[in-house]
Amino acid sequence: MNTAADAQAKLVKKVEAKAGSQEVVIPYEKYMLPNGLTLIIHEDHSDPIVHVDVTYHVGSAREEIGKSGFAHFFEHMMFQGSKNVADEEHFKIVTSAGGTMNGTTNRDRTNYFETVPKNYLETALWLEADRMGFLLEAVTQKKFEVQRATVKNEKGQRYENRPYGMVGEIEGRNFYPFGHPYSWTTIGYIEDLNRVTVDDLKKFFLRWYGPNNAVLTVGGDVDKAQVIQLVEKYYGGIPRCPEVKKPVAAAFSLEKTRYLSIEDNIRFPMLRITYPTVPNYHPDEAALDILADILGGGKSSIMYQNFVKNKKAIQAGAQHPCTELAGNFTFVVLNYPGAKLPETEKEIRATMEEFIKKGVTDEEIQRAVAQHEANTIFGLESVSGKVSTLAAYETFTGDAGYINKDISRYGKVTKADVIRVFDKYIKGKNSLVTSVYPKGQKDIIAATDNYTAGGDTVKSANKEYEGLAMLEAKDNFDRSKHPVPGASPIVIPPATYAFDFQNGLRGMGVYNGEVPTAYLQVNVACGQWRQPKGKEGVAYLLAQLMEESTQKRSAEAFGDEVDRLGSTISVGVDEENISVSMRSLTKNIQRTSELMLEQMLMPKFDAEEFARVKQQHLEALANQRVQPVAMADNAFQELIYGKEHPFGKSLLGTETSVKSVTLEDVKAYYDQFFAPNIAKVVIAGNITGADVEKLLAPLRDWKKKAIAEVKKPEVPTYIKTKIYLVNKDKAPQSEIRIGSAALPYDATGEYYKAQAMNYILGGAFNSRINLNLREDKGYTYGARSSFIGNHLGGRYQAAAGVKGDATWQSVQEFMKEIKMYADKGIKAEELDFTKRSILEREALKYETNAQKAGYVERAIDYNLPSNYSIQQAGILKSLTEAQIDALANQRVQP
């Protein structure tokens, strides 16, 4: 047994970026510890932060029949404390450090990760090591029961109470052979969760969660030698788990085309046709991915043209997800109500025949390749993106530096390859055809079910779990002593540049040379709040129609050109703004910006496209009637703001108001309000301020308009607490919303102080509300509260999805916590935690282009100095318990 003192990490590989090379490289060094732990180190000194990721090569595919959901269950248990970390303390320590943390589980791996200021590197490594080597000593029956309830709530919220949420589970059972490790979902079956014991869970941990089945990846503002020394100290003495072999599953085919039908509380019937394909990194994966993009990836794709463009469906596309043991190619069509799914199946198969006759063009392949390359590069803007990329490649290929090979294999795909894989895996092959139909409408299914998934649900004990026992780590130091962080890094807000055009357009940006990408957004203050009474939804329709054809080219031609650049251009709407945004590789920013301005300033407003967009919009509104979250949010908005307030209705409008909106109304809204004098530009990326002004020079000719101010209506005042009920038959969960009208946004005023006040009540994971409802009671997957504000007003809102039979108790616990906080205020240690957490997280706020753009967006939108975050820090430091108590008593008074 090696001890921490003599467990020396051995250098295995070093990868550096070559000067002048066009290859995409993440520099790293790879080490191996004697106990089998793989260590990857990536130095990135651009921001004073560190990302630590531990990826275990265990997911739901390592489970056995009758004991599903174990890997995901451990994702929860790993946050419940370990030998030297008390219950709930892991979250508290990381949050107090200003960091973020989480864990994710999929079929093939589980990862746990923290992003923290660089002075908390040792803390993060100590935390992860303690749960790798010392978790089971802290696992209790009580924690087990609470987390079992939490997982059940998660399944209720994310699967059972969500439209189409159970399709994946039912399809998996009927698509894969009995016993195949993908035949159950990652979250597992409720009956298995009910059956599992603490001992079962402990055996699963002992089998899979050892250093020899893990990749520890550390990236960011680190010193390589220090990382090695700390990893040897904290991980070197942790004993190995039993040897782990790379999983293997035999390829399979379907003996016939299987028909499956699923009833759901939905509005839109869905048809899915799924074919078995290949695992990830298989030689045919890239060609199949490109095939999926060509068939169903954009507005020029044959699936979009034949179904959405022709008004036969709401959505249509093709997908090719691959994981370690298998892949599948799926055609998906989301139909309008009343559709007959046999006809949909015929049309999908006719579309395949059309593809066979049409063939593939070089341009289609180029578009797909460009999108893949760009998306890969966009994922490297953050240190967490770089680290997770290294960790995934190392886990599944044994080569952390696989990124350039990954990009290259897509670039090598030919037209012949695409046709070959279509013929090999899809043409004439058997498939699973799934009809998902609204309740009571089984007569619309594609065909009668002709297959029943077989096998027993319970399997005899697996011998590889026999004889497992905890092995004690050999250390020469005291692990119970928490590492003491060094001095906090000095965080300087990003340097900004500003420009103003004579037509009133204002801009602000920040240079970021770390990755060759750029993000640009134009916000025009003509969102939901300016809509004429009775025409609610017109702003949303305008945003949708702006994503269709321009005066220069069709929607298909526009989308094709954007895709060839590997860029994205989109139009969105919120309460205040219609926003046109673009993301581009720096080398393509000139052409991408030209296309973006074309979309902004030259929409075609085609009558046929408007009719289709409006029809889809009305269907989306009708669909909200069966969406629990939308039902709760819409009712809450109306009660908070009142029916006369522009925010008292859904952003989408109402079915009545949208039916009244004409194409002329949309044009008039654009002509009246889409103007530079109420617009602002924000940009972040690898481009200078001078170049941005040249890029946006065409906007100098954008004509300003006379725009009248809109008077803000009053909001209702509640004299006493009222409870409103919205019924949804047989919902497994209840959605709860609690709150009142509150403050408009203010970065340095009472709104900012109120956010700080709410942090310990409902803002942090370990807030009073979440610890009560999730961790103590097991009523919910998560409960939060927050202040939400903008120029026009705001609200205080507490929210959760809770299990149906705990609805009333959950309301009581919410109100108990709110009332206790309003009456008794904050504790000294809670205020200290709040200040430390918010101040320390400043180090994480300016890393990516999106983060930088968000910072300057607030600065320009609210006329703030470019260093307003320094002012916020000063305000936070000066807050006293008395001030917090007064704010709580005034702003969250039940």
C-alpha positions, 0 to 999 in steps of 0.5 A: 500500500502506497502512502501519501508520502511515497505516492509519486505521480509519474509524467505520462504525456505532455501536450503543448500548442505549437506556435503558428499552428492552426490546430485546436489544442488544449495544452496539458500534462498527464500523470499517473499515480501508483494507485491508478489515479489519472491526473490531467493538468491544464494551466490557464492564467487568464482568470484567477480561477480553478476548475477541478473535475473528478470523472468516474468511469461509472454510469447507469451502464455499470448497473444491473437488472433490478438495481437501476439508478445507483450511479445517479443516486450516488450523485446525490449522496456524494453531496451529503458529507464524508468522514471529514466533511459534515452533512451539507458542508460540502455545498457550504464550503464551496458556496462560501468560497464564491465557487460553483459546484455540481455533479452529473451522471449519464449512461457511461460516467459520473463527474463531480466538479467545482469552479473556485477562486484560485486560492481555494484550489487545495480546498477543492482537492481536499473535498473531492479526495474526502468523498473518494476515499472516505464517503461511506463512513458518513452514509447513514440511513437517514441521509439515504432516505432523504436522498431517496425521496429527493431522487423520486421528486427529481423523477416526478419533476423532470420526467413524470410531470413533464410532457413526453418526459417518460418517452425515453424510459419506455423507448429504451426498454423496448429498443434495447435487448433485455438486460442491455445496460441502456435499456433503463434510464440513468435515473432508474425505476422507482420500484428499484429505488424502493427496493434498494438498501444502504448496503446495496449502495455501499457495495456499488461505491466500493466496486466503482469509485476508486482512484483507478477508475477516475480521471482527476482534471485540474485547470486554470490559474494553477502552478503545476508543481503545486497541483502535483504536490497536493494531489499526491498528498490528498489522493496518493494514499487512497486505495484502489477499487477492484480492477475495472475493464472497459465496458463492452456490449454486443452490437444488436439489430431489430428482428422486425420493425417494432411498433410502440404507443405511449399515452401522455397528457400532451397536445401534440402527437409525436412520431419517432422512428429509431434505428440502431447505429454505432458507439461514439468514436466508431469510424462511422459516427462522424458520417452519421452525425453529418447525415443527421444534420443534412436530413434534419438539422436546419431550415433547408433540411429535407425534414424541415421542408417536408413537414414544418415548411409545409405546415404539416408539423410543429417540429421535425428533425433527425438526431444521432446521439452516440454513447460508449456502448451504442448509438441510435439514429432517430427521425422525430416529428411533432405533429399538429393536433388531430394528425394521423400518425400512420400518415406521418410515418408514410411521409417520413419514409417518403422523405427517406426515398426523396433523400436517396434520389436527391443525394448529398452535396459538398455544400451540405457536408461543409455546413455540417463540418463547420458547425461541428468545428465551431461548436467545439471551439465555442465550448472552450471559452471557459476553463470548465469547458476545457477541463471537461473536454480533456476529462471526457476524451481521457475517460473514453479514448485514453487520449486527453488531447483527442480534440484535434483528431475529433475535429479532423474526423468530421473534416474527412467525411465525404459524400460517399461516406454519408450515402454509405452509412445511410444504406448501412444503418437506415435504408430498408432496416428495421426500426422502433416506431413510437407513437406518443398520443394525447390521452384518449386518442389511441386511434391515431397511432401509427400501428398496433403495438407488436412487441413486448419487452421481455425478461424478469425485473429482478436478477440474482446477486452479482458476484462481483459485489461479493467480498467488498470491504472498505480499505483504510487510506494510509496518510501521514497528515490529519485530513480532518483539518480544513485547508486554509485558503490563501489571500483572495485574488485581486479581481479587476472588472473587464476594461470596456470601450464605448461608442455612440452614433448620432442616431442615438445608438449606444454601444459598449464592449470588452476585448477578450483574446483568449479564444478566437470567438466573438459574441455581439447583441443588439437590444431594442427596447420594444419587448413585451411592455410596449405592446398595444392593448389587445395585441399582446404577443405581437412582439413575440411574433415579430421576433419569430418572423425576423428569423424567417426570410429577409429581403435579400434571401429566403430563410433557407438560404440565410440559414445555409450561409450562417451554418457554413460560417459555423456561426449562429444568429438568433432573435429573442424577446423578453419583457423589455427588449427584442434582441438580435444576437450572433456568435461567431469565430473571429475569422468569420465575424465580418460576414456573420455581422453583415448577415445579422444586420440584414436580418435586423434591418431587412426582414421580408415580412412574408405573408405565407411565413407569417401564417405559419409562424402565427399558427405555430404560436397559437399551438404553443399557447394552447399547449401551455394549458397542459404544461404545469410550469407554464400554468403556474407561471402564467397564473402567478404573473397575472395575480402579481401584476394584474390583468391590465399590466403588460407583464400580467400576461404571458410573454406569448400573449393570449390565444384571443390577442394573438388571433387578432394580430395581423401581418400589418400589426407586426409591420407597424410594431416594427416600423414604430419601435425598431429604432436605434435611439432605443437600442444598445449594442454589447459585444465581447470577444477577440475583436477590438473597439476600433474594429467593432465600430467599422463592423457596425458602420452600416448602423450609422444609417439606421433612422431614428424614430419619434417614440412616445413614452409608455406609462407604467400601470399600477400593480395590485396591492394585497392587504393579506395573504391569499392562496389561489389554486389551479387544477391539473388532473392527476399531476404527480407534482404541484408547482408552487409560486409565492410572492408579491410585487417588489423592486425595479432593478438597481445595481447599487441601491435597495434592489442589490441589498435585497438580493443580498438579504435574500441569499441565505433565505432562498438564493443559495443552495444551502439557503434556509428554504432549500435545506428545509424543503429538499434536504430535511423534508425530501418534498422537492428537487429544489426550492428557491426564492429571488428578487426579479427586476428590470426598469419597469418594476419587479417581483419577489418570488419563491418557487418549487415543484413538490410531490403532490401529497406534500403540497400543503405541507410545502406551502406551510414550510415556505411560509414558516421560513419566510415569516421567521426570516421577516420576524427574526432576521439574519444570524451573524454567521449567515451574514458572514457567509453571505458576504464572503460567498458573494465577494469571493465569487467575483473571480468567476464572473468575467470569464466567458464572452457571454459573462463579459457581455452580460456585465457590459450590458448591465452597465450600458443599460442602467448607465452604470460606471464600468467598475460598478461591481467595485461599488457593489462590493463596498455596499456589501461589505458595509451591510449590517445585521440591522440593515438586513433585518429591516430589509427582510421585515419590509421586503419579504413580509408574509 
